[in-house]
Amino acid sequence: MKKWLCFSFSALILYGCSNNGKKSEDDFAYQLMVTDSIQVDYQGNLFLYDYDHSSDQFLGMDNGTDDIII
């Protein structure tokens, strides 16, 4: 039973990994791209709550000391 299971698993791996030089439509090229980011000059544990578009200000809070930061 163990030998048969080992043989079946090996055959499945070999069949699944063989490509035969064919490209399928499922081949995609993925990339990671950062679209929005901010840099905050603050040393605490900052959590951002809101952003005001008209004044370009962020509302944040330090989770350790409960200080509100604008």
N, C-alpha and C positions, 0 to 999 in steps of 0.2 A: 504494500500500500504506500509506504514512504517513498520507494523508488519510483512508482508510477506518478505520484504527486510531484516529486522533484523533476521528473522528465517532462511532465505537462507544463510545469511552471517555466522550465528552461525553454521549451518550444514556444511558449507564448511570448516570452521576452525576446527571443530571436526573431520571431515573426513580427512583433510589434516594433522592433527597432530597425528592421530592414526597410530602407527607403527606395531602393532600386533606381535612384537618380530622379525620381519624380517629385515635382513640387506640387503641393496641394494648395487649395485656396485658403486653407486654415493657417498658413504660414504668415505670421504678422511680425513686424518689427516694432517693438514697444520702446518708448523712451519716457523718462520722467522730466517734467518741465515745471518749474516754479513760476506761477503766473502773478501771484500777489504775495508780498511780504513786507514786513515793517521791521525796523530795528529800533529798540527802545534802550536808552541808556539808563538802566535801573538795575540794581543788584539784588532786589528782593524777589519774592515768589509772586510774580504779577499774573493776574487773570484779567483779560480784556472782556468788558461787558458790552460796550456800545461804541458806535462811531457816528459823529455828526458831520454830514457832507457839507453843510453850509459853512461851518467854522473850521473844518478839517481838524477836529479834536477827537481824541479817544477817551473813553471813560474806563478806568481800570481800578482794581483793588488788590492790595497785597494780602494774600491769604494767611500769612503768618501774623501780621499786626493789625489787620482790618483797616489799614490806611486807604483812603480813596485818593486816586491819582487821576488828574485831568491832563 
